[in-house]
Amino acid sequence: ISCASVPNSENIKKAETLTKIGYSYLDNGQINEAFIEFQKALALNPNDKEALYNLGYISSIFKKFPEAISYYKRALSIDPDYAEATNNLGVIYTEMGNWDEAIKHFKAALDNSVYLTPAWAYSNMSYAYYKKGDYLNAENAIKDALLRNPISTKAVYILGLIYIETNNEEAAIEEFKKAIGILPDYT
């Protein structure tokens, strides 16, 4: 498929269909097939923020962080309020050990008043603070996450990790028990 410099309405519709097919592949765990469909969608519509977002997500799965960052930034250049892409940029920077850059992106996602899943950004930000060794801010962020989603296994687990680091082993054990109660197979 050749790259369309200015997508017409027909190409935009085709791109939307290819993006939906890509989502279907992702839902079924067919990552490579999804990647191909999102690339096809992007070739037809270079402004397809969903295709860019998903190409970033898939790139992150394969630990291709510079690629993922590029895709997310391109999606944000199309829609600066795309909080999901901002949050995922923070996740990439966390994976890379760049805690301050990660925290900056999580805060930016949380500044977006229409962001639908702030509990994720709070959990992610807490983990970045935890990895940075800033346990007070980590605990504050994870408590904000738990206010929004009290049954988040990830958030409960992170709180347990924070309690270990702050020498509160009994509280850590309680949080780990809660995590197992929420999701018994949680490793």
DAPE-V392153 format. One record per backbone hydrogen bond with DSSP energy under -1.0 kcal/mol. NH is the residue of the N-H (numbers start at 0). CO is the residue of the C=O. E is the energy in kcal/mol with one decimal. If there is no record, write none. Layout:
<<NH;CO;E> <NH;CO;E>>
This chain:
<<3;42;-2.7> <11;7;-2.4> <12;8;-2.1> <13;9;-2.4> <14;10;-2.7> <15;11;-2.3> <16;12;-2.0> <17;13;-2.6> <18;14;-2.4> <19;15;-2.1> <20;16;-2.3> <21;17;-2.4> <22;18;-2.4> <23;19;-2.1> <24;20;-2.4> <25;21;-2.5> <26;22;-2.9> <27;23;-1.3> <28;25;-1.9> <29;24;-2.8> <30;28;-1.4> <33;29;-2.2> <34;30;-2.6> <35;31;-1.9> <36;32;-2.1> <37;33;-2.5> <38;34;-2.1> <39;35;-2.3> <40;36;-2.4> <41;37;-2.3> <42;38;-2.0> <43;39;-1.6> <44;40;-2.3> <47;44;-1.9> <48;46;-1.4> <51;47;-2.3> <52;48;-2.7> <53;49;-2.5> <54;50;-2.4> <55;51;-2.2> <56;52;-2.4> <57;53;-2.8> <58;54;-2.2> <59;55;-2.1> <60;56;-1.7> <61;57;-1.6> <62;59;-1.6> <63;58;-2.9> <64;62;-1.3> <67;63;-2.4> <68;64;-2.9> <69;65;-2.1> <70;66;-2.6> <71;67;-2.7> <72;68;-2.6> <73;69;-2.2> <74;70;-2.3> <75;71;-2.3> <76;72;-1.6> <77;73;-1.1> <78;74;-2.2> <81;78;-2.0> <82;80;-2.0> <85;81;-1.7> <86;82;-3.1> <87;83;-2.4> <88;84;-1.9> <89;85;-1.7> <90;86;-1.9> <91;87;-2.3> <92;88;-2.5> <93;89;-2.1> <94;90;-2.6> <95;91;-1.8> <96;93;-1.6> <97;92;-2.8> <98;96;-1.2> <101;97;-2.2> <102;98;-2.9> <103;99;-2.1> <104;100;-1.8> <105;101;-2.4> <106;102;-2.6> <107;103;-1.9> <108;104;-2.3> <109;105;-2.3> <110;106;-1.5> <111;108;-1.3> <114;111;-1.8> <119;116;-1.2> <120;116;-1.0> <121;117;-2.7> <122;118;-2.5> <123;119;-3.1> <124;120;-2.9> <125;121;-2.5> <126;122;-2.3> <127;123;-2.0> <128;124;-2.6> <129;125;-2.9> <130;126;-2.8> <131;127;-1.9> <133;128;-2.5> <134;132;-1.2> <137;133;-1.9> <138;134;-2.5> <139;135;-2.3> <140;136;-2.4> <141;137;-2.4> <142;138;-2.1> <143;139;-1.6> <144;140;-2.0> <145;141;-2.5> <146;142;-1.6> <147;143;-1.2> <148;144;-2.0> <151;148;-1.6> <155;151;-2.5> <156;152;-2.6> <157;153;-2.5> <158;154;-2.3> <159;155;-1.9> <160;156;-2.2> <161;157;-2.4> <162;158;-2.4> <163;159;-1.9> <164;160;-2.0> <165;161;-1.5> <166;163;-1.6> <167;162;-3.2> <171;167;-2.0> <172;168;-2.7> <173;169;-1.9> <174;170;-2.2> <175;171;-2.6> <176;172;-2.4> <177;173;-2.2> <178;174;-2.5> <179;175;-2.2> <180;176;-2.4> <181;177;-2.3> <182;178;-2.6> <185;182;-2.6>>
